[in-house]
Amino acid sequence: MSLIEFRNISKSFGDHQVLSGLNLAVKQGETLTIIGGSGSGKSVTLKLLLGLLDADDGGIFFRGANIVDMTREGVVQMRSRIGMLFQGGALFDSLTVFENVAYPLVEHHSHSPEELERIVREKLDLVGLSGTEPMYPADLSGGMKKRVGLARAIAINPDVVLYDEPTTGLDPANTNRINELILRLQEVLKVTSLVVTHDMASAFKVSNRLALLHNRKIEFCGTVDEVKRSTNPVVKNFIHGEIGGD
C-alpha cells in the first residue's frame, strides 16, 4: 500500500524546469531513498510533499488525500503527521536542547509540563542524548546537532520522517551513528522514511528501495540489489560516482 504518491509532478522556477512528469510511490513502513545529481530536484521533492512549494502540475497524495487540493488548515494538519530532519539540523540557537525538541509539541499539541518532559526525555534517549536537555546548540558537535534535530522530528510520533542529506558534513563515526538511527527508528517507531542523499554507502545501508532522480523525473526505482545489478547506464554511472551529488 502506498502511503505517499507523486503523480505526474512538474515544477519550474522561472524558465528552469526542475521536475517534469515525476511519478513515485512510497510504501507504508519502508525506507525509500531518493538519489540524484546536484540540482536534480531531490530537496524540491521533499518541499513539495510538505506543501512548502506548490507543484505546477500533477498531484501529491498522502493517505489518499491530494495535498495540492488541501486548504491551508489541511496542509498544517498533514504536516503534523510528518517529521523532518533538515540538512543542517536547523536548531534554534537561542533555545536549549529541551526547548528545541519540545517545539513541535508546543506548536501542534497540548501537553502538561510533566507529559512534555516525559516525551522529550524519551526521544532524546532514543537518539542517545540523555542528559543534554539544558545544553544549547552552540555546545553541541555536528553529529549531536543532527541527533537533536532527529529527536525533534520524531517528538510528535509522526507517520513519516523526511531526511534531507542526513549525513552531510559528518565524520564516518557520526555518519554510521545516523544510519543506525534511521534503521532503528523505522524498526521501533514503525515509521515510513523518505531520505534524500548523495551518500551511496548510506543509501545502500538504510534503504529498502532507491529512486534515481535524473533528467527531471525518476529514471529508475528498485531495491538495493536491483540498483546494484542494474544495466541502466545512468544508474551505473551514478553509483560509480560519475554524476556529481549535492
N, C-alpha and C positions, 0 to 999 in steps of 0.2 A: 504493500500500500504506500502511495506517495503522500508524504506529509507536506512537501513543498514542490511546486511545479512552475517552471518558467515556460511559457508558450509563445513562440514567435516574437521574442522580445527584441525591440530595436531601441537604440539610444544614441543620440548625437549631441555634440556640444558645438554649436555653430555649424561650420562646414565639415567638422571632423566627426565621422561616424565611428563610434566605439563598438557597438553591438548591432547585428543585423540578423534577424531570424534565429535568435538563440533559443534552443529548447533543452531543458534539463529537468529531470525529476529526481528528487531526494527522498529515499525511502525512510519510513519511520524507524528510528533506532540505529541507523547506520552512521558511519563517519565517511562523508564524501569530501574529497579534496579537489579544489579547482587549481590547476596548474596552468602556466602560460607565460609568455614573454612580457617584458616591461611594456606597460601601456596597453596591454591586450584587453583590459576591461574587467579584471578579476575583482578588484575592490569596488568598482562601479556596480557589479552584480550584487554584492552584499548590500550596498546602499539602496539599490532598487528594492530589494527584499524588505528592508527596514522602512521603506517609504521616505527615505531622506532625499531621494531623487525620484522623479517621475519618468516612467517609460514613455517613449514617443509612440510606440505601437506594441500590441500584444498584451498578454495577461500574466499575472503572477499570483498563484493560488497557494494559500496557507490553510490547511484543513478544509479544502474545497471552496473557500471564500476568496474572491478576486480582490487583491489588495488595491488594484488600480481603481476599482469602483467604490472603495470604502470611504466613508466620511472621515473627517479628521479624528473624531472620537473613536471610530472603528480602528483606525491605524494605531492610535495610542493604546487601545485595548490589546491589539495584536502584538505590539511591541512588548507588552508586559509579559508575554509568553516566550520572549526571545532575549537571551543574554549575549553580550558581545565583548570579546577581548580585543581591544584596539591595538594597533601596531606598537605604539609606544607605551601601552599601559593606560595612558590618558587619566592619570590620577589627579585629584585636586590637591595642589601643593599646600594650600592653607588648611587642609583637613587632615586629621590623624588617620591612621590605617583603619581604626574602628569606624570613623565617620565616613570614610570612603566606601567601605564595604556596606555600611548601613544605608548609604544614599538612596539606592533604588527602592529599598524597603520603606523609607520615609516618604519617598515621592509617590509610590504606587499603592501602598498598603497602610493599614492602621494596626500597629503593634504596641503592646505595652512595653515599657522600658525593659522589663525582665525578659520578655519574649524577644525583643530586638537584640539584647545582649546574648541570649542563647543562640540565636541564628548566626550572628556574626562570628562568635567563637567557634561554632560548629563548622562554618565554611572555611575559616582560617585554619582550623585543624585539618580539614580535608586537603588543603594545599600545602600543609607542612609549615605553617607560620604561626602556630600558637604562641601567645605572649608578645606579639608585635603590635597589639592594639593601640598603645599610646604613642607609637613612633610616627614620624612624618615621612612623606615620600623622599625628602632630601637625605634621610638617614638610611635609605634602602639601596641595595645594589640593583642593577638592571634586572637580574633574574627574580629578585624579590618583588620588584615593582610589577613584573608580569604576573606573578602568582597572586599578588593582592588584587590586580585587575581581574584575574580569573575568579577569585573568591567573590568579588563584587558581581561578576557576570552570572554566577550561579546562586547568588543570595536569594533571588526570587523563585528558586526552583523552576527554571524555565523548561519548556518543551524542547527548545533548540538553543544551541550555543554556536555563535559565529566566531571564528578565529581569523583575524586579519594579520597575516605574517607573524605567527606567534613566536617564532624562534629567531627573528631578525635581531642582530646585534648581540646575541648571547654566545658565551663560550660553549664548548662541547658538553661540559658537565651540566650547565643550565639548560642547554638545548635538549639533552636527554631527559632531564627532570620534567620539562614542559611536555615532551612527548609522552612520558609515562603518565602524567596527569591527565592528558587528553584521553588516553586509553582507560584510565581508572574512572574518570567521571562518566564516560559512556557506560561502563560496567555498573558502577554504584548508583548513579542517578538515572540510568536508562534514557539519557538524552540523545537527541539527534544532533550530530555535529556537522557543520559546513565550514571547511578550512580553506583559506587562500594562502598559498605559499609558493616560493620558488625553490625551497629546500627539498630536493628529491629524496634524500635519505629520510627526512622527517615524514614526507608524504607517503613513502613506502611503508614506514613503520606504523603510522596511526590509521591508515585508510582501509576501509572496506572496498571502496571504489575510487577511481580518479577520473576527472574530466579535464581534457586538454582544451583550453580556450585559444583558438587561433583563427586569424582572418575574420574576426568579429562574431564567430559562433563556435559551438562545441565541435571540435574536429573528431574527437574520439572519447568514449567513456567505457570504462571496464574495470575489472578487478586488478589488483596489483600484478598478479600473474599474467593477465591478459595484456596489460600495458607493457610489461617486460618482454612478452613474446610477440608483440605487435610488429608487423612488417610495414605498417604505415610509415612512410619516410619522415613525415612531420613529427610523429611520435618518437621515432628512433633518434632523430636529430635533437629533439628537446631533451630527452632523458640522458643523452650523452653530452649535454652542455653546449650544444652548438647554437641554441637560441638563448639570448640573454634573459635573465629573470629580473624581477623588481628589486 
